[in-house]
Structures are given as structure tokens and as C-alpha cells.
């Protein structure tokens, strides 16, 4: 086979492949679209199955279950179905199914309630965790990449720093985003970005996609290049009865003693 023929066949193969459906090959904007009627690796069913019109089909094989519900504040709010959850329907083969929506393009957190037991969707490879138990992610795509999706634009870098905190008496983490073309001879403005009280710094990268959002804004000329520092705002056990009263003072101390000095020492910021 000639090189030219090989290249031609490779191009033909590549052009006909459809990678979504949780293939995890590319950073697709429509990763849960049923493109090839394949089951995600290590799963036994395709769930969630997201159609182009925003409707979603959830599936769960649980022949002994008596009740299966779709739950989670984000997805129920999107469906405008507040309450305990939306029920699945059981098939004769023991597969529970729910077709919901259409939903607006967005990323929704959800979980399942199986006979009252909370669990992530076992067929969904896209899961996440905060300072709470893991949950599943539903990605409802639009007609193209959204503002939070990876696009073919220059990308910045994300670095994870681990440092010792004398405030919390242990090792802590900090994520830092630097813009495309980061130049130490320049001085950049700094954004200190925090999550909610139950979130971890990694959530802003893997779930919130702050780095892709900034990449896209910079490519569109809608933001100035900046350094983004994402510290861990968990400083007291989330179930501590004095969580609110204790958190602000302790976090401020960690921010002033460790986070800001680390960022200002390692990066060219003003």
C-alpha cells in the first residue's frame, strides 16, 4: 500500500467516525449524543442519551427495584418539576426508563434514587464530586460549542499547587490558571475565584470549566489576560454546627498567610 493510499484511507476513516456517546476521545460539546448506538465502556446501557432537540432518555437496569427516580436540584429545576424526583417506568426486561425534556443546553447535576437510596448513574462515565458524595453530569448540547466548551482557540494552562497550611495544619491545594502566551515579563491582574460552601477548587476546572470560559472570552476579545487563582474554601468540616461562624475567619487567615503569598511569589501578578 502506498503512503498516499494509506493517508487517503485514514482520512476517510476519520471523517466517518462519530466520537460522542461518552467515547472520551475528544472534549466534545455533545458527549452524550447517541452517535453510533454504542454502550459506554464498562456500562450495560446507554444513559443518559441526549438528542439534538434537548430531550434526554435515562436508563437503569434494576430488575429487583421497586422505584427509580431522577433527582437533583439542578436537573429538576431545569425540567420545572420540583419535588422528590421524576419517576422512571419499569420494562418487562427489568430496565427502567425515563424520557424527559426538552432541556435548555446546559450542564446539569443529577443523581438517581433507587428504592430511596441515592446513587450516581452507573452508566454515565461523566461523574463529579465536591465536598459531598459523587453525582452524575448531564450535558445537553446545543447546535455547537457553548461558551464553556473547549473550542479551537489558544488555551491557557492550569497548574495544581499543593502547599502546607499552618492555619489548617495540613496539606492543601490551589489551582491557578494562566492565559495563553503567559509572559513573566508582564504583570497580570489576578482573580481569586471561590466556589460554594460545599465545593472544591477542582470543581471550577472540571465542572465549572473556568479555564475554557476564559480561553473563549480572550479569543473573542471580551476579557483581558489575567491569572485566576482558585483556592480551597473548605476549612471546617461541612457538618460542623459552627461551620458558618468559623469558616470566614479561618479562610481569611489561610488566604493571607499562604494563598496570596504563593500566587504573588510564583506568578507575575500585580
N, C-alpha and C positions, 0 to 999 in steps of 0.2 A: 504493500500500500504506500502510495506517495505521501509526502508531507502535506501537499495541497489537498489531497483527498481526505486525509485524516482531519485536517483543520476544518474542512467543509462539513464532515460528519459531526465533529464536535460542536460546531456552530448550530447545526440542525438540531442536535440533541438538546443543547442548552436552550434554544429558542422555543422548544416544545414543553420543557419542564414547567411544572406549576408548583412552586415550593411551599405555599402556605399550608394550612391544616396542621399547624403545630409541628412543622418539619424542623424548625430551629436551625435552618441553614442560613437564612438572611434575617436582617432586622426588618421583617415585613410590616407594612402598615395594616395588613389584613391577615394576621397569622392564624385566625380561627375560621377562615373561609374553607368550605369543603371543596377543594380544587381537584382532587384526584380520587375521592371516595376511599381514602386510606384511613386506617385507625392510627392514632398517635402511638409512638413507640412505648411499649410496656403497658398500654391501656387495653381494655377489652371492648370499648365502644368509642365512638367519636362524640365528644362532648366538651365544650359547647360547639355547636355547629352554627356559624354565623352566616346568614345570607346577605346578599347585596342590598336588600330592602330593609335591613336592620332587624329582621326577625331572627330569633335565636331558638334552637332546639337543644334542650338539655336531656341527657340520658344517663341512667344509672341501672346497672344490673344488681338487683337485690331481691331475689325471689322470696325470701323469708320476711321481708319488711312489711309492715302494716301501713306505714305512712311515710311519704317523702315530700319535703317542702323545699322550695327555693327561698332562701333567706339572705338577709344582709341589708343594712340601711341604704347603701348606695344603689343597689340594683332595684330594690323595692320602690325607692323614691323615683328612679327613672321610669319604672313601669306604672307609677302612680297607683300603687297597690300597698298602702301602709298596712301594718298588722304583723301577725306572726310569720306569715310566709304564703307563697303561692303553691298549691298542691300539684303534684305530678299525677299521672294516670298510669296504673299498672297494666301491663300487657300479659297475655297468657304465657309468654316465654319468660316471665319474671323480670322483664325490662320496664323500668319506669320512665315515662317520657313527659316532657313539658315543652310546648311551643309557646314562646312569649314574644311580646313586642308588637310593632316595631319600636326599637330604642334609638335615640339620637346617637350619632357617632361620639364615642367617649370610651373611657376605661372605667369599668365598674368592678368593685369588690363584691364578692358574694360567697356564700357557703351553703351547704345542704343541711337540713335537719332530717335525720333518718330515725324514726321512732323516738324523736326527742333528743337524739344525740347529734351534736354539732360536728361537722366534718368538712374538710375541703373536698372539692370534686375530684375523685380518684382517677378520672380520665383526662383531666386538664393538666398539661405539663406546665402551665403558666400559673404558678402559685407565688405567694409573697408572705412575708411575716413582718410584724412590727414588734412592739414590746408585748404583743398579745399572740394567741395561737395562730397558726398559719390559716390563710384563706386563699380562695381562687380569684383569678383575674379574668374578667370578660372584656374582650376588646372588640367593640363594634366599630367597624371601619366605615369610612365614607367613600367618596369617589376617587380619593387619592390620599397621599400622606397628610396627616394633620400637623398642627403647629408643634406637637410634642413628639412626632415621629422622626426617625433618622432619615435624613434626606441626603442627596448627593451634593453636599456643601462642605466647605472646610470645617473640620471638627477640632474642638479643644481637647484637653486631656484632663482626666480625673485621677487624683492621687489619694490614696488612703494613708493617713498618718496614724501611728499608734504612739501614745505618749503616756508617761506616768503622771498621775494627778495626786498631789499631796492633799487635795481637797477631799476627794472621794477615796483616797488610799488604795489606788489600784490602777490598772492599765485601761486607758480609754481610747476611743477612735475619733477621727476627724477626717472628713472628705474635703478636698479642695479642687475646684475647677479652675483651670487656666485657659484663656481664649486661644483660638487658632493663631499661630505666629507669635506666641508669647515671647516677649523680648525683655530680658533683665535690665537692659539699659533704659527702659521706660518705667514710669511709675503708674500703677493702675489703681482705680478706685476699688474698694472692697465691699462686697455684700455679704453680711453674715446672715445665713438663711436657716431658719428653725422650722421644725415640724410641729405637729400637735403633741399633746401631752403623752400620747401613747405610741409615738413614732420614733424610729431610729434614724440616724443620719443617712444610712444606706437607702432608706425609702425615697429620699429626694432624688436619688440617682436611678434606682431600678424601677420605682413606681411612678414618682413624680416627673422623672426624665428632665430634670432641670438643665442638664448639660445639652440635651438635644434642643430644648426650647431656646436656650441662649445661642447655640450654634445657628439656629434658623433666624432668630432675631438679628444677629450680627450679619448674616448673609443678605438679609433684606434691608439693612441699614436702619433698623429700628431700635438699636441699642448701641452703647459704646462698649468697647472691650473692657472687661473687668474680671477681677478674681472673685470667686464665690467660695466662701468658707462655710461648711455645713457641720457644726458641732453636734455632739450628742447631748440632748437636753434632758436625758434621764439621769437624775442624780439621787433620787429617792425611790424606793420600791413603789410601784404604781398603786398598790393597795394599802400603802401606809395611811392610816387615818389622818395624818397631818401632811399629806402629800402636797397640797396647795400651799400651806403656810411655810413649809420648809424649802420647797423647790427653788423659788426665786433667789433667795439669799445664797444658797449653795451654788446654784448655776452661775450667778454673777461672779462669785469668787473663782470658780473654775475658769470662766471666760477671761477674767482679768489676769489671773496668775499664770495660766497655761495656754489657752487657745490663742488669744491675741498675740502674746509674745512669740508663739510658734509661727503663726502666719506672717507676722512682720519680720521675723528672722529668716524665714525660708523663701519669701516671695518679695518681689519688687512692688510694693504697695505704698499708697500714700494715706 
